[in-house]
Amino acid sequence: MSAVLPGSIEPVTGSPSVAAGKATGFLPAPARLRLWGFRSALSLLDQGLTSGAGLIVNLLLARRMLPEAYGAFTVAFAGFLFVSGFHNVLLLEPMSVMGPSRYAGRLGEYFRSQIAVHTILVGALSGVLLLGGLALWRTVPGTPLTGAVMGVGLALPFLLLAWLARRMCYVMQRPSAAALGSGLYLSFVAVGLFVLGHYGWLGSFTAFLLMGCGSILASAVLLWRLGLVDRKTAAVPGATWRAVLRENWTYGRWLVGSTVLFSVSSQTQTFLAAGILGLGAAGILRAMQIPSLVMVQIITAAGLLVLPSFSYDFGRGRTEQLRHKAMLVSLSLVIGALVFAALLALFAGRAEHLLFGGKYASYAWLMPVLTLMPVCTGFSMGYAMAMRASQKPRFDLIANMFAAPVAIVSAFFLMRWWGLAGAAASMALSFAVLSIVTIVFFQRSARDPGEMARTQHG
């Protein structure tokens, strides 16, 4: 397998022309349908491999550790998700939208500039986490949170670099390369978990270090496959890291606030469970979330796959086609999520026994309740990707401004009334509010064609 040199990277054309007579209306030609079907399968494989690694880590920790210790891992991982949200909105999202539309013929140097931005931003974020771990060590000696926070602080730069490299593959419409990196990551983590478990070294700190090392391997392979290891390519005007950072900020500034608010709406229940009900309750809640989180990641993968195509349509002024695609994507994803929820409702007990060996049997009923999260996510995913492709990320901030207060208030009261059941209900409620506001925002935007035109030329 040879690397693709930056100079030979072809422009990303998410919507290549369709031969006359091969398609009717918005229906793709058979050849294009097969192409997108193949890419969709690879995208799902990629996300499945990545999710599989996280699933294995969580399953082993949940099965082998005391609920309090696993709860510490859960809280640290929630902190990682909070930090990674900033990386997503300041690098991954802008790159997915700006890359195909503005740098289609010069992606190599553009990707290198994004790596430089990643190094600067993530270095600072990692430092904050490490300082937090040191503060815990000094103020709360003996807490299992210390090792978990220190581990995630050390692993953070490499975990997010792997995410960045995988997103580059999607920008180039090469989910096969992303799947290769995810497969290597899964294999490394699986073998490492066996070794750590065999010698009795498996814990929060070592688990995060293992995931970081696996991410180093996956990142190196993907960057080589994308031709980004060779640094002989001449610089491209307008794609310096400073210019890219400014461009990322111009796009992502709307999403920084929404990232904080989304973390509030999606992670409040975990932190409140740890504070009100104890670390053990947070661990139980996380364990029961695992099936629904896997489904959310699959739905997100589908969204990432269509985002470059949506961005290409928007850049070419194909707004009606963009809206039609958004509806089809959301419809397909919500149907899949509903089927998943129904199956889990029927076999929740068996699923818990298979995953945890009966350790959390009395809480198995929480799993189908938590599948309302992927149902809501699938319901709005196509519309959300269309809004991002239309370069209107402020919708995310507005949606989260509604969802975050609902999450805080509902979690506080429902958990005091119903315990973990209240936490699950609060999660489902906040995701439902987020989904509804997103769709309302999209519909209002669709009724104002002038706004979309101003965005295209602005």
VOLO-466272 format. One record per residue (C-alpha): residue number from 1; residue in one letter; x, y, z. Coordinates in steps of 0.5 Angstrom, whole numbers, plus 500, padded with zeros to 3 digits. Layout:
N
(pt NUM 'a' (X Y Z));
...
END
This chain:
458
(pt 1 'm' (500 500 500));
(pt 2 's' (503 507 498));
(pt 3 'a' (502 513 501));
(pt 4 'v' (498 519 497));
(pt 5 'l' (503 524 496));
(pt 6 'p' (500 531 498));
(pt 7 'g' (501 534 491));
(pt 8 's' (497 528 488));
(pt 9 'i' (491 529 493));
(pt 10 'e' (485 530 488));
(pt 11 'p' (479 535 490));
(pt 12 'v' (474 533 494));
(pt 13 't' (468 532 490));
(pt 14 'g' (462 530 495));
(pt 15 's' (457 530 489));
(pt 16 'p' (460 528 483));
(pt 17 's' (456 530 476));
(pt 18 'v' (451 524 475));
(pt 19 'a' (451 522 467));
(pt 20 'a' (444 525 464));
(pt 21 'g' (439 520 464));
(pt 22 'k' (442 516 470));
(pt 23 'a' (438 519 475));
(pt 24 't' (431 522 476));
(pt 25 'g' (430 528 481));
(pt 26 'f' (434 527 487));
(pt 27 'l' (435 519 486));
(pt 28 'p' (443 518 485));
(pt 29 'a' (445 514 479));
(pt 30 'p' (446 506 481));
(pt 31 'a' (454 507 480));
(pt 32 'r' (453 513 485));
(pt 33 'l' (449 509 490));
(pt 34 'r' (453 503 490));
(pt 35 'l' (459 508 491));
(pt 36 'w' (456 511 497));
(pt 37 'g' (453 504 500));
(pt 38 'f' (460 502 500));
(pt 39 'r' (463 508 503));
(pt 40 's' (457 508 508));
(pt 41 'a' (459 501 510));
(pt 42 'l' (466 503 511));
(pt 43 's' (464 509 515));
(pt 44 'l' (460 504 520));
(pt 45 'l' (466 499 520));
(pt 46 'd' (471 505 522));
(pt 47 'q' (466 507 528));
(pt 48 'g' (465 500 530));
(pt 49 'l' (472 499 531));
(pt 50 't' (473 505 535));
(pt 51 's' (467 504 539));
(pt 52 'g' (469 497 540));
(pt 53 'a' (476 499 543));
(pt 54 'g' (472 503 548));
(pt 55 'l' (467 498 549));
(pt 56 'i' (472 493 551));
(pt 57 'v' (475 498 556));
(pt 58 'n' (469 500 559));
(pt 59 'l' (466 493 559));
(pt 60 'l' (473 490 563));
(pt 61 'l' (473 496 567));
(pt 62 'a' (466 495 569));
(pt 63 'r' (467 488 570));
(pt 64 'r' (473 488 574));
(pt 65 'm' (473 494 578));
(pt 66 'l' (469 496 584));
(pt 67 'p' (463 501 582));
(pt 68 'e' (467 506 586));
(pt 69 'a' (473 505 582));
(pt 70 'y' (470 505 575));
(pt 71 'g' (466 511 577));
(pt 72 'a' (472 515 578));
(pt 73 'f' (474 512 571));
(pt 74 't' (467 515 568));
(pt 75 'v' (468 522 571));
(pt 76 'a' (475 522 568));
(pt 77 'f' (472 520 562));
(pt 78 'a' (467 525 562));
(pt 79 'g' (472 531 563));
(pt 80 'f' (476 528 557));
(pt 81 'l' (469 529 553));
(pt 82 'f' (468 536 555));
(pt 83 'v' (476 538 553));
(pt 84 's' (475 534 547));
(pt 85 'g' (469 538 545));
(pt 86 'f' (473 544 544));
(pt 87 'h' (478 540 540));
(pt 88 'n' (472 538 536));
(pt 89 'v' (469 545 534));
(pt 90 'l' (476 549 533));
(pt 91 'l' (479 543 529));
(pt 92 'l' (475 538 526));
(pt 93 'e' (468 541 525));
(pt 94 'p' (472 547 521));
(pt 95 'm' (476 542 517));
(pt 96 's' (470 538 515));
(pt 97 'v' (467 544 512));
(pt 98 'm' (472 549 510));
(pt 99 'g' (477 543 507));
(pt 100 'p' (472 541 502));
(pt 101 's' (470 547 500));
(pt 102 'r' (476 552 500));
(pt 103 'y' (482 547 500));
(pt 104 'a' (480 542 495));
(pt 105 'g' (486 542 491));
(pt 106 'r' (491 543 496));
(pt 107 'l' (489 539 502));
(pt 108 'g' (496 536 504));
(pt 109 'e' (499 543 507));
(pt 110 'y' (492 545 510));
(pt 111 'f' (492 538 514));
(pt 112 'r' (499 540 516));
(pt 113 's' (497 547 519));
(pt 114 'q' (491 543 522));
(pt 115 'i' (496 539 526));
(pt 116 'a' (500 545 528));
(pt 117 'v' (494 548 531));
(pt 118 'h' (492 541 534));
(pt 119 't' (499 541 538));
(pt 120 'i' (498 548 540));
(pt 121 'l' (491 547 543));
(pt 122 'v' (491 540 546));
(pt 123 'g' (498 542 549));
(pt 124 'a' (494 547 553));
(pt 125 'l' (488 543 555));
(pt 126 's' (493 537 557));
(pt 127 'g' (497 541 562));
(pt 128 'v' (490 544 565));
(pt 129 'l' (488 536 566));
(pt 130 'l' (495 534 569));
(pt 131 'l' (494 540 574));
(pt 132 'g' (488 538 576));
(pt 133 'g' (490 531 577));
(pt 134 'l' (496 534 582));
(pt 135 'a' (491 538 585));
(pt 136 'l' (487 532 587));
(pt 137 'w' (493 528 589));
(pt 138 'r' (495 534 594));
(pt 139 't' (488 536 597));
(pt 140 'v' (484 529 597));
(pt 141 'p' (489 523 598));
(pt 142 'g' (487 516 596));
(pt 143 't' (482 518 592));
(pt 144 'p' (481 514 585));
(pt 145 'l' (480 520 581));
(pt 146 't' (487 522 582));
(pt 147 'g' (490 516 577));
(pt 148 'a' (484 517 572));
(pt 149 'v' (485 524 571));
(pt 150 'm' (493 524 571));
(pt 151 'g' (492 518 566));
(pt 152 'v' (487 522 561));
(pt 153 'g' (491 528 561));
(pt 154 'l' (497 524 559));
(pt 155 'a' (493 521 553));
(pt 156 'l' (489 527 551));
(pt 157 'p' (494 529 546));
(pt 158 'f' (495 522 542));
(pt 159 'l' (487 520 543));
(pt 160 'l' (485 527 539));
(pt 161 'l' (491 526 534));
(pt 162 'a' (488 520 532));
(pt 163 'w' (481 523 532));
(pt 164 'l' (484 529 527));
(pt 165 'a' (487 524 523));
(pt 166 'r' (481 520 522));
(pt 167 'r' (477 526 520));
(pt 168 'm' (482 528 515));
(pt 169 'c' (480 521 512));
(pt 170 'y' (473 523 512));
(pt 171 'v' (474 530 508));
(pt 172 'm' (478 526 503));
(pt 173 'q' (472 521 502));
(pt 174 'r' (477 515 504));
(pt 175 'p' (473 512 510));
(pt 176 's' (477 505 508));
(pt 177 'a' (484 509 511));
(pt 178 'a' (480 511 517));
(pt 179 'a' (478 504 518));
(pt 180 'l' (485 501 517));
(pt 181 'g' (487 506 523));
(pt 182 's' (481 504 527));
(pt 183 'g' (483 497 526));
(pt 184 'l' (490 498 529));
(pt 185 'y' (488 501 535));
(pt 186 'l' (483 496 537));
(pt 187 's' (488 491 536));
(pt 188 'f' (493 494 540));
(pt 189 'v' (488 496 545));
(pt 190 'a' (485 489 546));
(pt 191 'v' (492 486 546));
(pt 192 'g' (494 491 551));
(pt 193 'l' (488 490 556));
(pt 194 'f' (490 482 556));
(pt 195 'v' (497 484 558));
(pt 196 'l' (495 489 563));
(pt 197 'g' (489 484 566));
(pt 198 'h' (494 478 566));
(pt 199 'y' (499 482 570));
(pt 200 'g' (494 485 575));
(pt 201 'w' (495 492 572));
(pt 202 'l' (489 494 569));
(pt 203 'g' (486 500 572));
(pt 204 's' (484 507 570));
(pt 205 'f' (491 510 569));
(pt 206 't' (494 504 565));
(pt 207 'a' (487 504 561));
(pt 208 'f' (488 511 559));
(pt 209 'l' (495 510 558));
(pt 210 'l' (494 504 553));
(pt 211 'm' (489 508 549));
(pt 212 'g' (494 513 548));
(pt 213 'c' (499 509 546));
(pt 214 'g' (494 505 541));
(pt 215 's' (492 512 538));
(pt 216 'i' (500 514 537));
(pt 217 'l' (500 508 533));
(pt 218 'a' (494 509 529));
(pt 219 's' (495 516 528));
(pt 220 'a' (502 515 525));
(pt 221 'v' (499 510 520));
(pt 222 'l' (494 514 518));
(pt 223 'l' (498 520 517));
(pt 224 'w' (503 516 513));
(pt 225 'r' (497 514 509));
(pt 226 'l' (495 521 507));
(pt 227 'g' (502 523 505));
(pt 228 'l' (503 528 511));
(pt 229 'v' (509 525 513));
(pt 230 'd' (513 527 507));
(pt 231 'r' (515 535 509));
(pt 232 'k' (518 537 502));
(pt 233 't' (511 540 499));
(pt 234 'a' (512 547 498));
(pt 235 'a' (507 551 503));
(pt 236 'v' (501 553 500));
(pt 237 'p' (499 561 501));
(pt 238 'g' (493 562 505));
(pt 239 'a' (494 555 509));
(pt 240 't' (499 557 514));
(pt 241 'w' (497 555 521));
(pt 242 'r' (496 562 523));
(pt 243 'a' (491 563 518));
(pt 244 'v' (488 556 519));
(pt 245 'l' (487 558 526));
(pt 246 'r' (483 564 525));
(pt 247 'e' (479 561 520));
(pt 248 'n' (477 555 525));
(pt 249 'w' (476 561 530));
(pt 250 't' (471 564 525));
(pt 251 'y' (467 558 524));
(pt 252 'g' (468 555 531));
(pt 253 'r' (467 561 535));
(pt 254 'w' (459 560 535));
(pt 255 'l' (460 552 537));
(pt 256 'v' (465 554 543));
(pt 257 'g' (459 556 547));
(pt 258 's' (455 550 545));
(pt 259 't' (460 545 547));
(pt 260 'v' (460 548 554));
(pt 261 'l' (453 548 554));
(pt 262 'f' (452 541 551));
(pt 263 's' (457 538 556));
(pt 264 'v' (452 541 561));
(pt 265 's' (446 537 558));
(pt 266 's' (450 531 556));
(pt 267 'q' (455 530 562));
(pt 268 't' (451 534 568));
(pt 269 'q' (448 527 570));
(pt 270 't' (454 523 571));
(pt 271 'f' (457 529 575));
(pt 272 'l' (451 530 579));
(pt 273 'a' (450 522 580));
(pt 274 'a' (457 522 583));
(pt 275 'g' (456 528 587));
(pt 276 'i' (449 526 590));
(pt 277 'l' (449 518 589));
(pt 278 'g' (456 517 590));
(pt 279 'l' (462 514 585));
(pt 280 'g' (459 508 585));
(pt 281 'a' (452 510 582));
(pt 282 'a' (456 514 576));
(pt 283 'g' (459 508 575));
(pt 284 'i' (453 504 574));
(pt 285 'l' (450 509 570));
(pt 286 'r' (456 509 565));
(pt 287 'a' (455 502 565));
(pt 288 'm' (448 502 563));
(pt 289 'q' (449 507 558));
(pt 290 'i' (454 503 554));
(pt 291 'p' (449 500 548));
(pt 292 's' (446 507 547));
(pt 293 'l' (453 510 547));
(pt 294 'v' (455 505 541));
(pt 295 'm' (449 507 537));
(pt 296 'v' (450 514 538));
(pt 297 'q' (457 514 535));
(pt 298 'i' (454 510 529));
(pt 299 'i' (449 515 528));
(pt 300 't' (455 520 529));
(pt 301 'a' (459 517 524));
(pt 302 'a' (454 517 519));
(pt 303 'g' (453 524 520));
(pt 304 'l' (461 525 519));
(pt 305 'l' (460 521 512));
(pt 306 'v' (455 526 509));
(pt 307 'l' (458 532 512));
(pt 308 'p' (463 533 506));
(pt 309 's' (458 532 501));
(pt 310 'f' (453 537 504));
(pt 311 's' (458 542 504));
(pt 312 'y' (460 541 497));
(pt 313 'd' (452 542 495));
(pt 314 'f' (452 548 499));
(pt 315 'g' (458 551 496));
(pt 316 'r' (455 549 489));
(pt 317 'g' (448 553 491));
(pt 318 'r' (444 546 491));
(pt 319 't' (440 548 497));
(pt 320 'e' (434 544 495));
(pt 321 'q' (438 538 494));
(pt 322 'l' (441 539 501));
(pt 323 'r' (435 540 504));
(pt 324 'h' (432 533 501));
(pt 325 'k' (438 530 503));
(pt 326 'a' (438 532 510));
(pt 327 'm' (431 529 511));
(pt 328 'l' (433 523 508));
(pt 329 'v' (439 522 512));
(pt 330 's' (435 523 519));
(pt 331 'l' (429 519 517));
(pt 332 's' (434 513 516));
(pt 333 'l' (438 514 522));
(pt 334 'v' (432 515 526));
(pt 335 'i' (429 508 524));
(pt 336 'g' (435 505 525));
(pt 337 'a' (435 508 532));
(pt 338 'l' (428 506 534));
(pt 339 'v' (429 498 531));
(pt 340 'f' (435 498 536));
(pt 341 'a' (431 501 542));
(pt 342 'a' (426 496 541));
(pt 343 'l' (431 490 541));
(pt 344 'l' (434 492 547));
(pt 345 'a' (427 493 550));
(pt 346 'l' (426 486 549));
(pt 347 'f' (433 483 551));
(pt 348 'a' (435 488 556));
(pt 349 'g' (436 482 561));
(pt 350 'r' (440 478 556));
(pt 351 'a' (444 484 554));
(pt 352 'e' (446 486 561));
(pt 353 'h' (448 478 563));
(pt 354 'l' (452 478 556));
(pt 355 'l' (456 484 558));
(pt 356 'f' (457 484 565));
(pt 357 'g' (455 477 567));
(pt 358 'g' (449 479 572));
(pt 359 'k' (453 484 576));
(pt 360 'y' (448 490 574));
(pt 361 'a' (442 485 573));
(pt 362 's' (438 490 578));
(pt 363 'y' (439 496 573));
(pt 364 'a' (438 493 566));
(pt 365 'w' (432 496 565));
(pt 366 'l' (436 503 565));
(pt 367 'm' (439 501 558));
(pt 368 'p' (432 501 554));
(pt 369 'v' (431 508 557));
(pt 370 'l' (437 511 555));
(pt 371 't' (436 508 548));
(pt 372 'l' (432 514 547));
(pt 373 'm' (438 518 547));
(pt 374 'p' (440 515 540));
(pt 375 'v' (433 516 537));
(pt 376 'c' (433 523 539));
(pt 377 't' (440 524 536));
(pt 378 'g' (438 520 529));
(pt 379 'f' (432 524 529));
(pt 380 's' (436 531 528));
(pt 381 'm' (443 528 525));
(pt 382 'g' (441 530 518));
(pt 383 'y' (438 537 519));
(pt 384 'a' (444 538 524));
(pt 385 'm' (449 536 519));
(pt 386 'a' (446 541 513));
(pt 387 'm' (446 547 518));
(pt 388 'r' (454 546 519));
(pt 389 'a' (455 545 512));
(pt 390 's' (451 551 511));
(pt 391 'q' (456 555 515));
(pt 392 'k' (451 557 520));
(pt 393 'p' (454 553 527));
(pt 394 'r' (450 558 531));
(pt 395 'f' (444 553 531));
(pt 396 'd' (448 549 535));
(pt 397 'l' (449 554 541));
(pt 398 'i' (441 556 541));
(pt 399 'a' (439 549 541));
(pt 400 'n' (444 548 547));
(pt 401 'm' (442 554 550));
(pt 402 'f' (435 550 551));
(pt 403 'a' (438 543 553));
(pt 404 'a' (443 545 558));
(pt 405 'p' (438 548 563));
(pt 406 'v' (433 543 562));
(pt 407 'a' (439 538 564));
(pt 408 'i' (441 541 570));
(pt 409 'v' (434 542 573));
(pt 410 's' (431 536 571));
(pt 411 'a' (437 532 573));
(pt 412 'f' (437 535 580));
(pt 413 'f' (430 534 582));
(pt 414 'l' (429 527 578));
(pt 415 'm' (435 524 581));
(pt 416 'r' (433 526 588));
(pt 417 'w' (426 523 587));
(pt 418 'w' (428 517 583));
(pt 419 'g' (435 516 583));
(pt 420 'l' (439 513 577));
(pt 421 'a' (432 513 574));
(pt 422 'g' (432 520 574));
(pt 423 'a' (439 521 571));
(pt 424 'a' (437 517 565));
(pt 425 'a' (430 520 564));
(pt 426 's' (434 527 565));
(pt 427 'm' (439 525 559));
(pt 428 'a' (433 523 555));
(pt 429 'l' (429 529 556));
(pt 430 's' (435 534 555));
(pt 431 'f' (437 530 548));
(pt 432 'a' (430 531 546));
(pt 433 'v' (430 538 547));
(pt 434 'l' (436 539 543));
(pt 435 's' (433 535 537));
(pt 436 'i' (427 539 537));
(pt 437 'v' (430 546 537));
(pt 438 't' (435 543 532));
(pt 439 'i' (429 541 527));
(pt 440 'v' (425 548 528));
(pt 441 'f' (432 552 527));
(pt 442 'f' (433 548 520));
(pt 443 'q' (425 549 518));
(pt 444 'r' (425 556 520));
(pt 445 's' (432 557 516));
(pt 446 'a' (429 553 510));
(pt 447 'r' (423 558 509));
(pt 448 'd' (428 564 508));
(pt 449 'p' (432 562 502));
(pt 450 'g' (435 569 502));
(pt 451 'e' (439 568 509));
(pt 452 'm' (442 562 506));
(pt 453 'a' (444 566 500));
(pt 454 'r' (447 571 504));
(pt 455 't' (451 566 508));
(pt 456 'q' (454 563 501));
(pt 457 'h' (456 570 499));
(pt 458 'g' (458 572 506));
END
